[in-house]
Amino acid sequence: MRDRVWKGLLVEQVSPTPGERILDVGCGTGTLTLMLHRACPECDLLGFDADANVLAIARAKAAAANARVEFWQGRADDPTNVPMLRSGSFDKIVSSLLFHHLSTEQKRRAFSHCLRLLRPGGELHVADWGRPANALLRLPFYLIQVLDGFPNTTDNVRGLLPELMRDAGFCHVAETRRVATALGSLSFYRGVK
Ligand SMILES: C[S@@+](CC[C@H](N)C(=O)[O-])C[C@H]1O[C@@H](n2cnc3c(N)ncnc32)[C@H](O)[C@@H]1O
């Protein structure tokens, strides 16, 4: 399945509703953030990422689309320097293809910060590489592991992200969907504060 297609499925899962404040963690060039904005222009959308270069592209895309979306620089595992990211101030947090870049300890810290940033009852929606549905989908994922590093990607391929979400304090954690792509098996997860 192609990037735009599975990101569309993730937008459906997030189901943005007018008035909601939604954060895209590790937003990259803002493709998903802008898809969420298009799905619900009455939402308050904010993206953040560690990389200033991708954020410049995200801001240019938002300006070209005349979209009122803010992008900030910060680290998912320590976002305390971003003033916009106040505890309990988000209804929903979404993240795609970020967590396999983080070490286990960074994943734990990032999930804890997501929990802190959500209001009670707020939802976290994650799409990232997961446990492959079959051996055929395991093989291409070795390429991702060579590119992005074996230590950070091993939690993903072992299907450990839900456990790390629960450890951080999320409840009703579930794998909601598996998507086969040319590079491996993506899993969607959902958790509630
Ligand atoms: C594969 S890209 C995914 C971008 C976007 N979410 C998407 O799905 O198209 C991973 C992104 O995570 C960002 N990233 C990596 N480590 C990060 C961290 N510790 N905190 C915030 N962003 C991080 C990278 O800068 C990059 O933009």
Ligand as a Chemical Component Dictionary entry (heavy atoms), coordinates in Angstrom:
data_LIG
# 
_chem_comp.id                   LIG 
_chem_comp.type                 NON-POLYMER 
_chem_comp.pdbx_formal_charge   0 
_chem_comp.three_letter_code    LIG 
# 
loop_
_chem_comp_atom.comp_id 
_chem_comp_atom.atom_id 
_chem_comp_atom.alt_atom_id 
_chem_comp_atom.type_symbol 
_chem_comp_atom.charge 
_chem_comp_atom.model_Cartn_x 
_chem_comp_atom.model_Cartn_y 
_chem_comp_atom.model_Cartn_z 
_chem_comp_atom.pdbx_ordinal 
LIG C1  C1  C 0  10.444 8.693  8.462  1  
LIG S1  S1  S 1  10.180 10.364 8.929  2  
LIG C2  C2  C 0  8.431  10.388 9.104  3  
LIG C3  C3  C 0  7.871  11.750 8.867  4  
LIG C4  C4  C 0  6.324  11.837 8.863  5  
LIG N1  N1  N 0  5.762  11.536 10.164 6  
LIG C5  C5  C 0  5.747  10.923 7.819  7  
LIG O1  O1  O 0  5.140  9.895  8.172  8  
LIG O2  O2  O -1 5.901  11.226 6.632  9  
LIG C6  C6  C 0  10.755 10.395 10.595 10 
LIG C7  C7  C 0  10.774 11.782 11.192 11 
LIG O3  O3  O 0  11.064 11.680 12.578 12 
LIG C8  C8  C 0  11.887 12.771 12.932 13 
LIG N2  N2  N 0  12.574 12.441 14.179 14 
LIG C9  C9  C 0  13.537 11.513 14.407 15 
LIG N3  N3  N 0  13.878 11.488 15.705 16 
LIG C10 C10 C 0  13.104 12.427 16.324 17 
LIG C11 C11 C 0  12.963 12.880 17.686 18 
LIG N4  N4  N 0  13.711 12.366 18.666 19 
LIG N5  N5  N 0  12.054 13.829 17.939 20 
LIG C12 C12 C 0  11.288 14.376 16.965 21 
LIG N6  N6  N 0  11.390 14.011 15.675 22 
LIG C13 C13 C 0  12.270 13.046 15.358 23 
LIG C14 C14 C 0  12.817 12.948 11.746 24 
LIG O4  O4  O 0  13.388 14.241 11.735 25 
LIG C15 C15 C 0  11.871 12.699 10.591 26 
LIG O5  O5  O 0  11.287 13.887 10.129 27 
# 
loop_
_chem_comp_bond.comp_id 
_chem_comp_bond.atom_id_1 
_chem_comp_bond.atom_id_2 
_chem_comp_bond.value_order 
_chem_comp_bond.pdbx_ordinal 
LIG C1  S1  SING 1  
LIG S1  C2  SING 2  
LIG S1  C6  SING 3  
LIG C2  C3  SING 4  
LIG C3  C4  SING 5  
LIG C4  N1  SING 6  
LIG C4  C5  SING 7  
LIG C5  O1  DOUB 8  
LIG C5  O2  SING 9  
LIG C6  C7  SING 10 
LIG C7  O3  SING 11 
LIG C7  C15 SING 12 
LIG O3  C8  SING 13 
LIG C8  N2  SING 14 
LIG C8  C14 SING 15 
LIG N2  C9  SING 16 
LIG N2  C13 SING 17 
LIG C9  N3  DOUB 18 
LIG N3  C10 SING 19 
LIG C10 C11 SING 20 
LIG C10 C13 DOUB 21 
LIG C11 N4  SING 22 
LIG C11 N5  DOUB 23 
LIG N5  C12 SING 24 
LIG C12 N6  DOUB 25 
LIG N6  C13 SING 26 
LIG C14 O4  SING 27 
LIG C14 C15 SING 28 
LIG C15 O5  SING 29 
# 
